[in-house]
């Protein structure tokens, strides 16, 4: 029997997805529904009717305050914990684990980040720059020590997040970029493709990472963004202090042996260029040109790949 298909003759219990309205969450929910699994999305507030996906049950709960979590996880066997904000993740995990334990949840699936266990966050400087990794590691330990059978998957930075960060940085007249910083961005869709079979399978503890197909210097990623949006910005390489920065610059955020992602940064840029061309009446963008393409994997919209 395929792991991603419920057993015949058995009505599966809903799978609870925290963060089910986010970038990764929406993709996970879509794949679970396609596998014939009922889904219950836990979010701080219930989306407007127009934003709800048919066949999904939405429940309001506050992971930070602990309100409503017990009712949200009642009667389910599996919880997929995707909600995270970079701050307060440990507390949110503790509140979720408390409710899941009381509800006798049989499988808790957690998404973490590559480098969570390799980037030491010791000083205030470390925390200001890389506190996200500290929070994800703390949440990992909460899950691992909960007594609930669990699966933890670490992923590298999402393409979608890298694109957003590049957009923020491109607003500066001069872009400061850490010298030697590298990244291995992965498509959220690729992470969802790996995560859903894990959620439908047996608890497996810490599983192999999911990382993008290539390691890039951060300047290469940023220049790709700038070309795509038709901007020019000088990039100034700077040093970073602290043990966390040293680990980061040494590649602790990378997983080249797990380059299982399928979408390169060049494809991300081409897709974004195509979308801009469609929105702008198929205008040719500076330094990019025009070229026939297919459809966006994530949006289904027609795109044109840049040269």
ChimeraX commands (.cxc) that place a marker at each C-alpha (Angstrom):
marker #1 position 0.00,0.00,0.00 radius 0.5
marker #1 position 1.26,3.46,-0.87 radius 0.5
marker #1 position 2.22,5.44,2.24 radius 0.5
marker #1 position 0.43,8.48,0.90 radius 0.5
marker #1 position -2.92,6.72,0.52 radius 0.5
marker #1 position -5.21,5.96,3.48 radius 0.5
marker #1 position -6.00,2.30,4.12 radius 0.5
marker #1 position -9.01,1.10,2.09 radius 0.5
marker #1 position -12.23,0.73,4.04 radius 0.5
marker #1 position -11.02,3.00,6.83 radius 0.5
marker #1 position -12.14,6.58,7.32 radius 0.5
marker #1 position -9.02,8.48,8.34 radius 0.5
marker #1 position -9.12,10.94,11.22 radius 0.5
marker #1 position -8.30,14.53,10.29 radius 0.5
marker #1 position -4.69,15.65,10.27 radius 0.5
marker #1 position -4.22,18.93,12.09 radius 0.5
marker #1 position -1.93,21.40,10.32 radius 0.5
marker #1 position -0.69,24.40,12.28 radius 0.5
marker #1 position 0.34,27.24,10.01 radius 0.5
marker #1 position -1.90,25.75,7.34 radius 0.5
marker #1 position -2.54,29.14,5.74 radius 0.5
marker #1 position 1.16,29.94,5.25 radius 0.5
marker #1 position 3.46,29.39,2.27 radius 0.5
marker #1 position 4.33,25.79,3.15 radius 0.5
marker #1 position 1.07,25.08,4.94 radius 0.5
marker #1 position -1.14,25.74,1.92 radius 0.5
marker #1 position 0.94,23.34,-0.17 radius 0.5
marker #1 position 0.85,20.64,2.51 radius 0.5
marker #1 position -2.92,21.00,2.93 radius 0.5
marker #1 position -3.42,20.70,-0.84 radius 0.5
marker #1 position -1.39,17.48,-0.98 radius 0.5
marker #1 position -3.10,15.93,2.02 radius 0.5
marker #1 position -6.50,16.58,0.48 radius 0.5
marker #1 position -5.31,15.06,-2.80 radius 0.5
marker #1 position -4.32,11.95,-0.82 radius 0.5
marker #1 position -7.88,11.68,0.47 radius 0.5
marker #1 position -7.07,12.80,4.01 radius 0.5
marker #1 position -9.38,15.20,5.86 radius 0.5
marker #1 position -7.56,18.28,7.13 radius 0.5
marker #1 position -8.12,20.58,10.08 radius 0.5
marker #1 position -6.19,23.84,9.89 radius 0.5
marker #1 position -5.24,25.52,13.15 radius 0.5
marker #1 position -4.67,29.24,12.87 radius 0.5
marker #1 position -4.94,32.26,15.12 radius 0.5
marker #1 position -8.03,33.43,13.27 radius 0.5
marker #1 position -10.34,31.72,10.81 radius 0.5
marker #1 position -9.78,32.99,7.24 radius 0.5
marker #1 position -12.50,34.82,5.36 radius 0.5
marker #1 position -14.82,32.57,3.39 radius 0.5
marker #1 position -13.14,33.52,0.11 radius 0.5
marker #1 position -9.75,32.36,1.41 radius 0.5
marker #1 position -10.89,28.99,2.72 radius 0.5
marker #1 position -10.12,25.82,0.82 radius 0.5
marker #1 position -13.14,23.56,0.22 radius 0.5
marker #1 position -13.09,20.41,2.34 radius 0.5
marker #1 position -10.90,21.91,5.06 radius 0.5
marker #1 position -12.06,22.45,8.64 radius 0.5
marker #1 position -10.69,25.65,10.14 radius 0.5
marker #1 position -10.32,26.16,13.89 radius 0.5
marker #1 position -9.06,29.22,15.76 radius 0.5
marker #1 position -6.37,28.68,18.41 radius 0.5
marker #1 position -3.50,30.70,19.83 radius 0.5
marker #1 position -0.30,28.69,20.05 radius 0.5
marker #1 position 1.46,31.43,21.99 radius 0.5
marker #1 position -1.24,31.84,24.65 radius 0.5
marker #1 position -2.36,28.22,24.56 radius 0.5
marker #1 position -6.01,29.10,23.98 radius 0.5
marker #1 position -8.12,26.69,21.92 radius 0.5
marker #1 position -5.36,24.18,21.14 radius 0.5
marker #1 position -6.96,21.33,23.09 radius 0.5
marker #1 position -10.17,21.53,21.09 radius 0.5
marker #1 position -8.23,21.82,17.84 radius 0.5
marker #1 position -6.28,18.56,18.36 radius 0.5
marker #1 position -9.08,16.56,19.99 radius 0.5
marker #1 position -9.77,13.27,18.25 radius 0.5
marker #1 position -6.85,13.33,15.85 radius 0.5
marker #1 position -3.90,10.98,15.46 radius 0.5
marker #1 position -1.45,13.25,13.59 radius 0.5
marker #1 position -0.45,16.88,14.01 radius 0.5
marker #1 position 1.80,18.64,11.48 radius 0.5
marker #1 position 3.39,21.66,13.15 radius 0.5
marker #1 position 4.38,24.25,10.56 radius 0.5
marker #1 position 3.54,27.47,12.40 radius 0.5
marker #1 position 6.61,29.53,13.20 radius 0.5
marker #1 position 7.59,33.16,13.31 radius 0.5
marker #1 position 11.24,33.21,14.36 radius 0.5
marker #1 position 10.30,34.30,17.88 radius 0.5
marker #1 position 8.43,32.34,20.49 radius 0.5
marker #1 position 8.69,29.03,18.64 radius 0.5
marker #1 position 9.78,27.16,21.77 radius 0.5
marker #1 position 6.75,28.38,23.73 radius 0.5
marker #1 position 4.39,27.56,20.87 radius 0.5
marker #1 position 5.84,24.05,20.64 radius 0.5
marker #1 position 5.43,23.55,24.41 radius 0.5
marker #1 position 1.79,24.63,24.32 radius 0.5
marker #1 position 1.09,22.39,21.35 radius 0.5
marker #1 position 2.86,19.41,22.92 radius 0.5
marker #1 position 0.91,19.85,26.17 radius 0.5
marker #1 position -2.41,19.75,24.31 radius 0.5
marker #1 position -1.31,16.94,21.97 radius 0.5
marker #1 position -0.18,14.78,24.89 radius 0.5
marker #1 position -3.51,15.25,26.65 radius 0.5
marker #1 position -5.31,14.31,23.41 radius 0.5
marker #1 position -3.10,11.21,23.00 radius 0.5
marker #1 position -1.87,12.27,19.56 radius 0.5
marker #1 position 0.10,9.43,17.99 radius 0.5
marker #1 position 2.36,11.35,15.58 radius 0.5
marker #1 position 3.73,14.88,15.78 radius 0.5
marker #1 position 5.48,16.15,12.64 radius 0.5
marker #1 position 7.68,19.22,12.89 radius 0.5
marker #1 position 9.37,21.34,10.23 radius 0.5
marker #1 position 12.69,22.83,11.27 radius 0.5
marker #1 position 15.66,24.45,9.57 radius 0.5
marker #1 position 19.03,23.11,8.44 radius 0.5
marker #1 position 21.68,24.39,10.84 radius 0.5
marker #1 position 19.44,24.50,13.92 radius 0.5
marker #1 position 21.86,22.20,15.75 radius 0.5
marker #1 position 25.06,23.65,14.24 radius 0.5
marker #1 position 24.74,27.40,14.72 radius 0.5
marker #1 position 25.68,28.33,18.32 radius 0.5
marker #1 position 23.65,31.26,19.62 radius 0.5
marker #1 position 25.45,32.40,22.76 radius 0.5
marker #1 position 25.73,36.17,22.88 radius 0.5
marker #1 position 23.26,38.98,22.33 radius 0.5
marker #1 position 24.94,39.66,18.99 radius 0.5
marker #1 position 24.44,36.03,17.97 radius 0.5
marker #1 position 20.82,36.19,19.03 radius 0.5
marker #1 position 20.08,39.43,17.22 radius 0.5
marker #1 position 21.32,38.00,13.93 radius 0.5
marker #1 position 20.58,34.29,14.19 radius 0.5
marker #1 position 18.04,33.87,16.99 radius 0.5
marker #1 position 15.75,32.09,14.53 radius 0.5
marker #1 position 18.04,29.05,14.56 radius 0.5
marker #1 position 18.08,29.02,18.36 radius 0.5
marker #1 position 14.30,29.05,18.49 radius 0.5
marker #1 position 13.97,26.24,15.96 radius 0.5
marker #1 position 16.47,24.11,17.87 radius 0.5
marker #1 position 14.64,24.72,21.15 radius 0.5
marker #1 position 11.36,23.71,19.51 radius 0.5
marker #1 position 13.03,20.58,18.09 radius 0.5
marker #1 position 14.03,19.54,21.59 radius 0.5
marker #1 position 10.55,20.18,22.95 radius 0.5
marker #1 position 9.15,17.86,20.29 radius 0.5
marker #1 position 11.86,15.22,20.74 radius 0.5
marker #1 position 11.45,15.15,24.53 radius 0.5
marker #1 position 7.64,15.26,24.50 radius 0.5
marker #1 position 7.10,11.52,24.66 radius 0.5
marker #1 position 4.91,11.76,21.55 radius 0.5
marker #1 position 6.14,9.69,18.59 radius 0.5
marker #1 position 7.48,12.29,16.22 radius 0.5
marker #1 position 9.14,13.14,12.92 radius 0.5
marker #1 position 11.34,16.20,12.40 radius 0.5
marker #1 position 12.33,17.39,8.94 radius 0.5
marker #1 position 14.89,20.16,8.46 radius 0.5
marker #1 position 14.87,22.25,5.29 radius 0.5
marker #1 position 17.09,24.98,3.93 radius 0.5
marker #1 position 15.74,28.49,3.32 radius 0.5
marker #1 position 12.70,28.64,1.04 radius 0.5
marker #1 position 12.99,30.25,-2.39 radius 0.5
marker #1 position 9.95,32.31,-1.50 radius 0.5
marker #1 position 11.58,33.72,1.63 radius 0.5
marker #1 position 14.87,34.47,-0.13 radius 0.5
marker #1 position 12.93,36.38,-2.81 radius 0.5
marker #1 position 11.12,38.45,-0.16 radius 0.5
marker #1 position 14.34,39.21,1.73 radius 0.5
marker #1 position 16.04,40.23,-1.52 radius 0.5
marker #1 position 13.15,42.60,-2.19 radius 0.5
marker #1 position 13.60,44.27,1.19 radius 0.5
marker #1 position 17.36,44.61,0.71 radius 0.5
marker #1 position 16.90,46.02,-2.79 radius 0.5
marker #1 position 15.15,49.04,-1.28 radius 0.5
marker #1 position 18.50,50.18,0.11 radius 0.5
marker #1 position 20.68,52.45,-2.06 radius 0.5
marker #1 position 23.72,50.31,-1.17 radius 0.5
marker #1 position 23.27,46.69,-0.10 radius 0.5
marker #1 position 25.55,45.40,2.69 radius 0.5
marker #1 position 26.06,41.64,2.38 radius 0.5
marker #1 position 28.12,39.39,4.66 radius 0.5
marker #1 position 31.34,38.28,3.05 radius 0.5
marker #1 position 31.29,34.55,2.31 radius 0.5
marker #1 position 27.58,34.07,3.07 radius 0.5
marker #1 position 26.05,31.23,1.07 radius 0.5
marker #1 position 22.58,29.75,0.80 radius 0.5
marker #1 position 20.94,26.68,-0.71 radius 0.5
marker #1 position 17.35,27.77,-1.32 radius 0.5
marker #1 position 14.65,25.17,-1.83 radius 0.5
marker #1 position 11.13,25.48,-3.21 radius 0.5
marker #1 position 8.38,25.19,-0.60 radius 0.5
marker #1 position 6.66,22.80,-3.03 radius 0.5
marker #1 position 9.66,20.45,-2.84 radius 0.5
marker #1 position 9.52,20.52,0.96 radius 0.5
marker #1 position 5.80,19.77,0.89 radius 0.5
marker #1 position 6.44,16.82,-1.43 radius 0.5
marker #1 position 8.79,15.32,1.17 radius 0.5
marker #1 position 6.77,16.31,4.22 radius 0.5
marker #1 position 3.38,14.84,3.30 radius 0.5
marker #1 position 4.56,11.21,2.94 radius 0.5
marker #1 position 6.27,11.60,6.32 radius 0.5
marker #1 position 3.03,12.81,7.88 radius 0.5
marker #1 position 1.14,9.87,6.42 radius 0.5
marker #1 position 3.80,7.37,7.44 radius 0.5
marker #1 position 5.08,6.10,10.76 radius 0.5
marker #1 position 7.00,8.37,13.17 radius 0.5
marker #1 position 10.65,8.39,12.14 radius 0.5
marker #1 position 12.43,10.83,14.48 radius 0.5
marker #1 position 14.94,13.13,12.81 radius 0.5
marker #1 position 14.93,12.40,9.08 radius 0.5
marker #1 position 17.37,13.47,6.32 radius 0.5
marker #1 position 17.33,17.13,5.32 radius 0.5
marker #1 position 15.63,18.65,2.30 radius 0.5
marker #1 position 17.82,21.20,0.54 radius 0.5
marker #1 position 17.85,23.04,-2.76 radius 0.5
marker #1 position 19.67,21.72,-5.82 radius 0.5
marker #1 position 22.55,24.24,-5.68 radius 0.5
marker #1 position 24.62,26.21,-3.20 radius 0.5
marker #1 position 24.90,29.89,-4.13 radius 0.5
marker #1 position 26.90,32.82,-2.90 radius 0.5
marker #1 position 24.40,35.28,-1.44 radius 0.5
marker #1 position 25.54,37.95,-3.91 radius 0.5
marker #1 position 24.62,35.64,-6.79 radius 0.5
marker #1 position 21.10,35.28,-5.43 radius 0.5
marker #1 position 20.75,39.00,-4.92 radius 0.5
marker #1 position 22.04,39.88,-8.37 radius 0.5
marker #1 position 19.53,37.47,-9.87 radius 0.5
marker #1 position 16.76,39.30,-8.07 radius 0.5
marker #1 position 18.03,42.72,-9.15 radius 0.5
marker #1 position 18.22,41.64,-12.80 radius 0.5
marker #1 position 14.69,40.27,-12.61 radius 0.5
marker #1 position 13.18,43.48,-11.30 radius 0.5
marker #1 position 15.29,45.76,-13.45 radius 0.5
marker #1 position 17.23,47.43,-10.63 radius 0.5
marker #1 position 20.89,48.28,-10.14 radius 0.5
marker #1 position 22.38,48.41,-6.66 radius 0.5
marker #1 position 25.99,48.27,-5.50 radius 0.5
marker #1 position 26.71,45.37,-3.15 radius 0.5
marker #1 position 29.27,45.91,-0.39 radius 0.5
marker #1 position 30.65,42.82,1.35 radius 0.5
marker #1 position 31.03,43.14,5.12 radius 0.5
marker #1 position 32.31,41.02,7.98 radius 0.5
marker #1 position 30.13,39.63,10.77 radius 0.5
marker #1 position 31.16,39.11,14.41 radius 0.5
marker #1 position 30.30,36.23,16.71 radius 0.5
marker #1 position 30.36,32.43,16.88 radius 0.5
marker #1 position 26.99,32.07,15.18 radius 0.5
marker #1 position 28.16,34.15,12.21 radius 0.5
marker #1 position 31.34,32.09,11.96 radius 0.5
marker #1 position 29.30,28.89,11.79 radius 0.5
marker #1 position 26.90,30.38,9.28 radius 0.5
marker #1 position 29.69,31.60,7.03 radius 0.5
marker #1 position 31.30,28.18,7.39 radius 0.5
marker #1 position 28.25,26.56,5.80 radius 0.5
marker #1 position 26.30,25.35,8.84 radius 0.5
marker #1 position 23.10,26.40,7.07 radius 0.5
marker #1 position 23.83,24.19,4.06 radius 0.5
marker #1 position 23.20,20.54,3.28 radius 0.5
marker #1 position 24.92,19.85,-0.06 radius 0.5
marker #1 position 24.70,16.08,0.41 radius 0.5
marker #1 position 20.90,16.46,0.50 radius 0.5
marker #1 position 20.44,18.57,-2.65 radius 0.5
marker #1 position 17.11,16.92,-3.44 radius 0.5
marker #1 position 15.18,20.05,-4.44 radius 0.5
marker #1 position 14.19,20.44,-8.06 radius 0.5
marker #1 position 13.88,24.20,-8.65 radius 0.5
marker #1 position 17.02,26.26,-9.14 radius 0.5
marker #1 position 17.29,29.97,-8.35 radius 0.5
marker #1 position 17.61,30.62,-12.08 radius 0.5
marker #1 position 14.18,29.05,-12.54 radius 0.5
marker #1 position 12.76,31.14,-9.70 radius 0.5
marker #1 position 14.07,34.28,-11.37 radius 0.5
marker #1 position 12.72,33.22,-14.77 radius 0.5
marker #1 position 9.30,32.53,-13.27 radius 0.5
marker #1 position 9.18,35.92,-11.57 radius 0.5
marker #1 position 10.31,37.64,-14.77 radius 0.5
marker #1 position 7.56,35.85,-16.68 radius 0.5
marker #1 position 4.94,36.93,-14.18 radius 0.5
marker #1 position 6.10,40.54,-14.41 radius 0.5
marker #1 position 6.00,40.36,-18.20 radius 0.5
marker #1 position 2.42,39.08,-18.11 radius 0.5
marker #1 position 1.38,41.77,-15.63 radius 0.5
marker #1 position 3.19,44.50,-17.59 radius 0.5
marker #1 position 1.80,43.53,-20.98 radius 0.5
marker #1 position 4.71,41.26,-21.96 radius 0.5
marker #1 position 7.22,44.09,-21.69 radius 0.5
marker #1 position 10.88,43.22,-22.09 radius 0.5
marker #1 position 12.78,43.73,-18.84 radius 0.5
marker #1 position 16.27,45.28,-18.65 radius 0.5
marker #1 position 19.00,42.70,-19.02 radius 0.5
marker #1 position 16.54,39.79,-19.22 radius 0.5
marker #1 position 14.84,39.70,-22.60 radius 0.5
marker #1 position 11.88,37.50,-23.45 radius 0.5
marker #1 position 11.51,33.87,-24.13 radius 0.5
marker #1 position 8.69,31.37,-24.35 radius 0.5
marker #1 position 7.94,29.34,-21.23 radius 0.5
marker #1 position 5.34,27.11,-19.66 radius 0.5
marker #1 position 3.24,27.55,-16.55 radius 0.5
marker #1 position 4.25,28.36,-13.00 radius 0.5
marker #1 position 4.46,25.28,-10.82 radius 0.5
marker #1 position 3.05,27.18,-7.85 radius 0.5
marker #1 position 0.47,29.48,-9.47 radius 0.5
marker #1 position -0.45,27.71,-12.69 radius 0.5
marker #1 position -0.13,31.01,-14.52 radius 0.5
marker #1 position 1.63,31.21,-17.92 radius 0.5
marker #1 position 5.21,32.42,-17.63 radius 0.5
marker #1 position 8.09,33.27,-19.94 radius 0.5
marker #1 position 11.55,32.13,-19.01 radius 0.5
marker #1 position 14.31,34.73,-19.05 radius 0.5
marker #1 position 17.50,34.15,-20.99 radius 0.5
marker link #1:1,2 radius 0.2
marker link #1:2,3 radius 0.2
marker link #1:3,4 radius 0.2
marker link #1:4,5 radius 0.2
marker link #1:5,6 radius 0.2
marker link #1:6,7 radius 0.2
marker link #1:7,8 radius 0.2
marker link #1:8,9 radius 0.2
marker link #1:9,10 radius 0.2
marker link #1:10,11 radius 0.2
marker link #1:11,12 radius 0.2
marker link #1:12,13 radius 0.2
marker link #1:13,14 radius 0.2
marker link #1:14,15 radius 0.2
marker link #1:15,16 radius 0.2
marker link #1:16,17 radius 0.2
marker link #1:17,18 radius 0.2
marker link #1:18,19 radius 0.2
marker link #1:19,20 radius 0.2
marker link #1:20,21 radius 0.2
marker link #1:21,22 radius 0.2
marker link #1:22,23 radius 0.2
marker link #1:23,24 radius 0.2
marker link #1:24,25 radius 0.2
marker link #1:25,26 radius 0.2
marker link #1:26,27 radius 0.2
marker link #1:27,28 radius 0.2
marker link #1:28,29 radius 0.2
marker link #1:29,30 radius 0.2
marker link #1:30,31 radius 0.2
marker link #1:31,32 radius 0.2
marker link #1:32,33 radius 0.2
marker link #1:33,34 radius 0.2
marker link #1:34,35 radius 0.2
marker link #1:35,36 radius 0.2
marker link #1:36,37 radius 0.2
marker link #1:37,38 radius 0.2
marker link #1:38,39 radius 0.2
marker link #1:39,40 radius 0.2
marker link #1:40,41 radius 0.2
marker link #1:41,42 radius 0.2
marker link #1:42,43 radius 0.2
marker link #1:43,44 radius 0.2
marker link #1:44,45 radius 0.2
marker link #1:45,46 radius 0.2
marker link #1:46,47 radius 0.2
marker link #1:47,48 radius 0.2
marker link #1:48,49 radius 0.2
marker link #1:49,50 radius 0.2
marker link #1:50,51 radius 0.2
marker link #1:51,52 radius 0.2
marker link #1:52,53 radius 0.2
marker link #1:53,54 radius 0.2
marker link #1:54,55 radius 0.2
marker link #1:55,56 radius 0.2
marker link #1:56,57 radius 0.2
marker link #1:57,58 radius 0.2
marker link #1:58,59 radius 0.2
marker link #1:59,60 radius 0.2
marker link #1:60,61 radius 0.2
marker link #1:61,62 radius 0.2
marker link #1:62,63 radius 0.2
marker link #1:63,64 radius 0.2
marker link #1:64,65 radius 0.2
marker link #1:65,66 radius 0.2
marker link #1:66,67 radius 0.2
marker link #1:67,68 radius 0.2
marker link #1:68,69 radius 0.2
marker link #1:69,70 radius 0.2
marker link #1:70,71 radius 0.2
marker link #1:71,72 radius 0.2
marker link #1:72,73 radius 0.2
marker link #1:73,74 radius 0.2
marker link #1:74,75 radius 0.2
marker link #1:75,76 radius 0.2
marker link #1:76,77 radius 0.2
marker link #1:77,78 radius 0.2
marker link #1:78,79 radius 0.2
marker link #1:79,80 radius 0.2
marker link #1:80,81 radius 0.2
marker link #1:81,82 radius 0.2
marker link #1:82,83 radius 0.2
marker link #1:83,84 radius 0.2
marker link #1:84,85 radius 0.2
marker link #1:85,86 radius 0.2
marker link #1:86,87 radius 0.2
marker link #1:87,88 radius 0.2
marker link #1:88,89 radius 0.2
marker link #1:89,90 radius 0.2
marker link #1:90,91 radius 0.2
marker link #1:91,92 radius 0.2
marker link #1:92,93 radius 0.2
marker link #1:93,94 radius 0.2
marker link #1:94,95 radius 0.2
marker link #1:95,96 radius 0.2
marker link #1:96,97 radius 0.2
marker link #1:97,98 radius 0.2
marker link #1:98,99 radius 0.2
marker link #1:99,100 radius 0.2
marker link #1:100,101 radius 0.2
marker link #1:101,102 radius 0.2
marker link #1:102,103 radius 0.2
marker link #1:103,104 radius 0.2
marker link #1:104,105 radius 0.2
marker link #1:105,106 radius 0.2
marker link #1:106,107 radius 0.2
marker link #1:107,108 radius 0.2
marker link #1:108,109 radius 0.2
marker link #1:109,110 radius 0.2
marker link #1:110,111 radius 0.2
marker link #1:111,112 radius 0.2
marker link #1:112,113 radius 0.2
marker link #1:113,114 radius 0.2
marker link #1:114,115 radius 0.2
marker link #1:115,116 radius 0.2
marker link #1:116,117 radius 0.2
marker link #1:117,118 radius 0.2
marker link #1:118,119 radius 0.2
marker link #1:119,120 radius 0.2
marker link #1:120,121 radius 0.2
marker link #1:121,122 radius 0.2
marker link #1:122,123 radius 0.2
marker link #1:123,124 radius 0.2
marker link #1:124,125 radius 0.2
marker link #1:125,126 radius 0.2
marker link #1:126,127 radius 0.2
marker link #1:127,128 radius 0.2
marker link #1:128,129 radius 0.2
marker link #1:129,130 radius 0.2
marker link #1:130,131 radius 0.2
marker link #1:131,132 radius 0.2
marker link #1:132,133 radius 0.2
marker link #1:133,134 radius 0.2
marker link #1:134,135 radius 0.2
marker link #1:135,136 radius 0.2
marker link #1:136,137 radius 0.2
marker link #1:137,138 radius 0.2
marker link #1:138,139 radius 0.2
marker link #1:139,140 radius 0.2
marker link #1:140,141 radius 0.2
marker link #1:141,142 radius 0.2
marker link #1:142,143 radius 0.2
marker link #1:143,144 radius 0.2
marker link #1:144,145 radius 0.2
marker link #1:145,146 radius 0.2
marker link #1:146,147 radius 0.2
marker link #1:147,148 radius 0.2
marker link #1:148,149 radius 0.2
marker link #1:149,150 radius 0.2
marker link #1:150,151 radius 0.2
marker link #1:151,152 radius 0.2
marker link #1:152,153 radius 0.2
marker link #1:153,154 radius 0.2
marker link #1:154,155 radius 0.2
marker link #1:155,156 radius 0.2
marker link #1:156,157 radius 0.2
marker link #1:157,158 radius 0.2
marker link #1:158,159 radius 0.2
marker link #1:159,160 radius 0.2
marker link #1:160,161 radius 0.2
marker link #1:161,162 radius 0.2
marker link #1:162,163 radius 0.2
marker link #1:163,164 radius 0.2
marker link #1:164,165 radius 0.2
marker link #1:165,166 radius 0.2
marker link #1:166,167 radius 0.2
marker link #1:167,168 radius 0.2
marker link #1:168,169 radius 0.2
marker link #1:169,170 radius 0.2
marker link #1:170,171 radius 0.2
marker link #1:171,172 radius 0.2
marker link #1:172,173 radius 0.2
marker link #1:173,174 radius 0.2
marker link #1:174,175 radius 0.2
marker link #1:175,176 radius 0.2
marker link #1:176,177 radius 0.2
marker link #1:177,178 radius 0.2
marker link #1:178,179 radius 0.2
marker link #1:179,180 radius 0.2
marker link #1:180,181 radius 0.2
marker link #1:181,182 radius 0.2
marker link #1:182,183 radius 0.2
marker link #1:183,184 radius 0.2
marker link #1:184,185 radius 0.2
marker link #1:185,186 radius 0.2
marker link #1:186,187 radius 0.2
marker link #1:187,188 radius 0.2
marker link #1:188,189 radius 0.2
marker link #1:189,190 radius 0.2
marker link #1:190,191 radius 0.2
marker link #1:191,192 radius 0.2
marker link #1:192,193 radius 0.2
marker link #1:193,194 radius 0.2
marker link #1:194,195 radius 0.2
marker link #1:195,196 radius 0.2
marker link #1:196,197 radius 0.2
marker link #1:197,198 radius 0.2
marker link #1:198,199 radius 0.2
marker link #1:199,200 radius 0.2
marker link #1:200,201 radius 0.2
marker link #1:201,202 radius 0.2
marker link #1:202,203 radius 0.2
marker link #1:203,204 radius 0.2
marker link #1:204,205 radius 0.2
marker link #1:205,206 radius 0.2
marker link #1:206,207 radius 0.2
marker link #1:207,208 radius 0.2
marker link #1:208,209 radius 0.2
marker link #1:209,210 radius 0.2
marker link #1:210,211 radius 0.2
marker link #1:211,212 radius 0.2
marker link #1:212,213 radius 0.2
marker link #1:213,214 radius 0.2
marker link #1:214,215 radius 0.2
marker link #1:215,216 radius 0.2
marker link #1:216,217 radius 0.2
marker link #1:217,218 radius 0.2
marker link #1:218,219 radius 0.2
marker link #1:219,220 radius 0.2
marker link #1:220,221 radius 0.2
marker link #1:221,222 radius 0.2
marker link #1:222,223 radius 0.2
marker link #1:223,224 radius 0.2
marker link #1:224,225 radius 0.2
marker link #1:225,226 radius 0.2
marker link #1:226,227 radius 0.2
marker link #1:227,228 radius 0.2
marker link #1:228,229 radius 0.2
marker link #1:229,230 radius 0.2
marker link #1:230,231 radius 0.2
marker link #1:231,232 radius 0.2
marker link #1:232,233 radius 0.2
marker link #1:233,234 radius 0.2
marker link #1:234,235 radius 0.2
marker link #1:235,236 radius 0.2
marker link #1:236,237 radius 0.2
marker link #1:237,238 radius 0.2
marker link #1:238,239 radius 0.2
marker link #1:239,240 radius 0.2
marker link #1:240,241 radius 0.2
marker link #1:241,242 radius 0.2
marker link #1:242,243 radius 0.2
marker link #1:243,244 radius 0.2
marker link #1:244,245 radius 0.2
marker link #1:245,246 radius 0.2
marker link #1:246,247 radius 0.2
marker link #1:247,248 radius 0.2
marker link #1:248,249 radius 0.2
marker link #1:249,250 radius 0.2
marker link #1:250,251 radius 0.2
marker link #1:251,252 radius 0.2
marker link #1:252,253 radius 0.2
marker link #1:253,254 radius 0.2
marker link #1:254,255 radius 0.2
marker link #1:255,256 radius 0.2
marker link #1:256,257 radius 0.2
marker link #1:257,258 radius 0.2
marker link #1:258,259 radius 0.2
marker link #1:259,260 radius 0.2
marker link #1:260,261 radius 0.2
marker link #1:261,262 radius 0.2
marker link #1:262,263 radius 0.2
marker link #1:263,264 radius 0.2
marker link #1:264,265 radius 0.2
marker link #1:265,266 radius 0.2
marker link #1:266,267 radius 0.2
marker link #1:267,268 radius 0.2
marker link #1:268,269 radius 0.2
marker link #1:269,270 radius 0.2
marker link #1:270,271 radius 0.2
marker link #1:271,272 radius 0.2
marker link #1:272,273 radius 0.2
marker link #1:273,274 radius 0.2
marker link #1:274,275 radius 0.2
marker link #1:275,276 radius 0.2
marker link #1:276,277 radius 0.2
marker link #1:277,278 radius 0.2
marker link #1:278,279 radius 0.2
marker link #1:279,280 radius 0.2
marker link #1:280,281 radius 0.2
marker link #1:281,282 radius 0.2
marker link #1:282,283 radius 0.2
marker link #1:283,284 radius 0.2
marker link #1:284,285 radius 0.2
marker link #1:285,286 radius 0.2
marker link #1:286,287 radius 0.2
marker link #1:287,288 radius 0.2
marker link #1:288,289 radius 0.2
marker link #1:289,290 radius 0.2
marker link #1:290,291 radius 0.2
marker link #1:291,292 radius 0.2
marker link #1:292,293 radius 0.2
marker link #1:293,294 radius 0.2
marker link #1:294,295 radius 0.2
marker link #1:295,296 radius 0.2
marker link #1:296,297 radius 0.2
marker link #1:297,298 radius 0.2
marker link #1:298,299 radius 0.2
marker link #1:299,300 radius 0.2
marker link #1:300,301 radius 0.2
marker link #1:301,302 radius 0.2
marker link #1:302,303 radius 0.2
marker link #1:303,304 radius 0.2
marker link #1:304,305 radius 0.2
marker link #1:305,306 radius 0.2
marker link #1:306,307 radius 0.2
view
